[in-house]
Amino acid sequence: MILQDDKARIVEATLVPGAVVSEIARRHGLPPQQVFTWRRQARRLPRLTIRRLYRRW
């Protein structure tokens, strides 16, 4: 089971310039479609929620 913090960390890794989503997904043993879904969901969150998630690190 993937925790919310793990999801946020994985999504953040995909936002780095030059990052390849499929490579990041494979590194974590996930299908790329799952990571793309999480990215889409993150875009729908209010910015304050996203900042709160990232502050946990």
PyMOL commands that place a pseudoatom at each C-alpha (Angstrom):
pseudoatom trace, name=CA, resn=MET, resi=1, chain=A, elem=C, hetatm=0, pos=[0.000, 0.000, 0.000]
pseudoatom trace, name=CA, resn=ILE, resi=2, chain=A, elem=C, hetatm=0, pos=[1.297, 3.437, -0.975]
pseudoatom trace, name=CA, resn=LEU, resi=3, chain=A, elem=C, hetatm=0, pos=[0.944, 6.175, 1.644]
pseudoatom trace, name=CA, resn=GLN, resi=4, chain=A, elem=C, hetatm=0, pos=[-0.138, 9.725, 0.779]
pseudoatom trace, name=CA, resn=ASP, resi=5, chain=A, elem=C, hetatm=0, pos=[3.352, 11.007, 1.590]
pseudoatom trace, name=CA, resn=ASP, resi=6, chain=A, elem=C, hetatm=0, pos=[4.853, 8.464, -0.806]
pseudoatom trace, name=CA, resn=LYS, resi=7, chain=A, elem=C, hetatm=0, pos=[2.430, 9.480, -3.536]
pseudoatom trace, name=CA, resn=ALA, resi=8, chain=A, elem=C, hetatm=0, pos=[3.279, 13.143, -3.070]
pseudoatom trace, name=CA, resn=ARG, resi=9, chain=A, elem=C, hetatm=0, pos=[7.008, 12.383, -3.157]
pseudoatom trace, name=CA, resn=ILE, resi=10, chain=A, elem=C, hetatm=0, pos=[6.647, 10.330, -6.360]
pseudoatom trace, name=CA, resn=VAL, resi=11, chain=A, elem=C, hetatm=0, pos=[4.539, 13.021, -8.039]
pseudoatom trace, name=CA, resn=GLU, resi=12, chain=A, elem=C, hetatm=0, pos=[7.054, 15.670, -7.041]
pseudoatom trace, name=CA, resn=ALA, resi=13, chain=A, elem=C, hetatm=0, pos=[9.862, 13.625, -8.600]
pseudoatom trace, name=CA, resn=THR, resi=14, chain=A, elem=C, hetatm=0, pos=[7.969, 13.665, -11.908]
pseudoatom trace, name=CA, resn=LEU, resi=15, chain=A, elem=C, hetatm=0, pos=[7.838, 17.468, -11.898]
pseudoatom trace, name=CA, resn=VAL, resi=16, chain=A, elem=C, hetatm=0, pos=[11.618, 17.889, -12.083]
pseudoatom trace, name=CA, resn=PRO, resi=17, chain=A, elem=C, hetatm=0, pos=[12.679, 19.141, -15.525]
pseudoatom trace, name=CA, resn=GLY, resi=18, chain=A, elem=C, hetatm=0, pos=[13.790, 16.203, -17.655]
pseudoatom trace, name=CA, resn=ALA, resi=19, chain=A, elem=C, hetatm=0, pos=[12.081, 13.612, -15.441]
pseudoatom trace, name=CA, resn=VAL, resi=20, chain=A, elem=C, hetatm=0, pos=[10.531, 10.638, -17.235]
pseudoatom trace, name=CA, resn=VAL, resi=21, chain=A, elem=C, hetatm=0, pos=[7.328, 9.463, -15.564]
pseudoatom trace, name=CA, resn=SER, resi=22, chain=A, elem=C, hetatm=0, pos=[7.629, 5.869, -16.753]
pseudoatom trace, name=CA, resn=GLU, resi=23, chain=A, elem=C, hetatm=0, pos=[11.164, 5.570, -15.340]
pseudoatom trace, name=CA, resn=ILE, resi=24, chain=A, elem=C, hetatm=0, pos=[10.093, 6.979, -11.984]
pseudoatom trace, name=CA, resn=ALA, resi=25, chain=A, elem=C, hetatm=0, pos=[7.068, 4.675, -11.900]
pseudoatom trace, name=CA, resn=ARG, resi=26, chain=A, elem=C, hetatm=0, pos=[9.205, 1.600, -12.639]
pseudoatom trace, name=CA, resn=ARG, resi=27, chain=A, elem=C, hetatm=0, pos=[11.692, 2.609, -9.951]
pseudoatom trace, name=CA, resn=HIS, resi=28, chain=A, elem=C, hetatm=0, pos=[8.848, 2.420, -7.449]
pseudoatom trace, name=CA, resn=GLY, resi=29, chain=A, elem=C, hetatm=0, pos=[7.302, -0.735, -8.901]
pseudoatom trace, name=CA, resn=LEU, resi=30, chain=A, elem=C, hetatm=0, pos=[4.254, 1.104, -10.229]
pseudoatom trace, name=CA, resn=PRO, resi=31, chain=A, elem=C, hetatm=0, pos=[2.569, 1.206, -13.621]
pseudoatom trace, name=CA, resn=PRO, resi=32, chain=A, elem=C, hetatm=0, pos=[3.111, 4.592, -15.316]
pseudoatom trace, name=CA, resn=GLN, resi=33, chain=A, elem=C, hetatm=0, pos=[-0.664, 5.019, -15.665]
pseudoatom trace, name=CA, resn=GLN, resi=34, chain=A, elem=C, hetatm=0, pos=[-0.964, 5.090, -11.870]
pseudoatom trace, name=CA, resn=VAL, resi=35, chain=A, elem=C, hetatm=0, pos=[1.572, 7.901, -11.572]
pseudoatom trace, name=CA, resn=PHE, resi=36, chain=A, elem=C, hetatm=0, pos=[-0.114, 9.868, -14.355]
pseudoatom trace, name=CA, resn=THR, resi=37, chain=A, elem=C, hetatm=0, pos=[-3.404, 9.490, -12.470]
pseudoatom trace, name=CA, resn=TRP, resi=38, chain=A, elem=C, hetatm=0, pos=[-1.818, 10.811, -9.279]
pseudoatom trace, name=CA, resn=ARG, resi=39, chain=A, elem=C, hetatm=0, pos=[-0.401, 13.792, -11.203]
pseudoatom trace, name=CA, resn=ARG, resi=40, chain=A, elem=C, hetatm=0, pos=[-3.851, 14.539, -12.632]
pseudoatom trace, name=CA, resn=GLN, resi=41, chain=A, elem=C, hetatm=0, pos=[-5.395, 14.296, -9.156]
pseudoatom trace, name=CA, resn=ALA, resi=42, chain=A, elem=C, hetatm=0, pos=[-2.715, 16.576, -7.702]
pseudoatom trace, name=CA, resn=ARG, resi=43, chain=A, elem=C, hetatm=0, pos=[-3.479, 19.243, -10.314]
pseudoatom trace, name=CA, resn=ARG, resi=44, chain=A, elem=C, hetatm=0, pos=[-7.083, 19.281, -9.079]
pseudoatom trace, name=CA, resn=LEU, resi=45, chain=A, elem=C, hetatm=0, pos=[-6.115, 19.896, -5.441]
pseudoatom trace, name=CA, resn=PRO, resi=46, chain=A, elem=C, hetatm=0, pos=[-6.136, 23.426, -4.079]
pseudoatom trace, name=CA, resn=ARG, resi=47, chain=A, elem=C, hetatm=0, pos=[-2.606, 24.837, -3.977]
pseudoatom trace, name=CA, resn=LEU, resi=48, chain=A, elem=C, hetatm=0, pos=[-2.654, 25.096, -0.185]
pseudoatom trace, name=CA, resn=THR, resi=49, chain=A, elem=C, hetatm=0, pos=[-3.303, 21.364, 0.087]
pseudoatom trace, name=CA, resn=ILE, resi=50, chain=A, elem=C, hetatm=0, pos=[-0.373, 20.614, -2.213]
pseudoatom trace, name=CA, resn=ARG, resi=51, chain=A, elem=C, hetatm=0, pos=[1.931, 22.891, -0.226]
pseudoatom trace, name=CA, resn=ARG, resi=52, chain=A, elem=C, hetatm=0, pos=[0.814, 21.221, 3.012]
pseudoatom trace, name=CA, resn=LEU, resi=53, chain=A, elem=C, hetatm=0, pos=[1.665, 17.796, 1.556]
pseudoatom trace, name=CA, resn=TYR, resi=54, chain=A, elem=C, hetatm=0, pos=[5.117, 18.935, 0.465]
pseudoatom trace, name=CA, resn=ARG, resi=55, chain=A, elem=C, hetatm=0, pos=[5.900, 20.612, 3.789]
pseudoatom trace, name=CA, resn=ARG, resi=56, chain=A, elem=C, hetatm=0, pos=[5.824, 17.217, 5.496]
pseudoatom trace, name=CA, resn=TRP, resi=57, chain=A, elem=C, hetatm=0, pos=[9.206, 16.305, 4.006]
for i in range(1, 57): cmd.bond("trace and resi %d" % i, "trace and resi %d" % (i + 1))
show_as sticks, trace
zoom trace
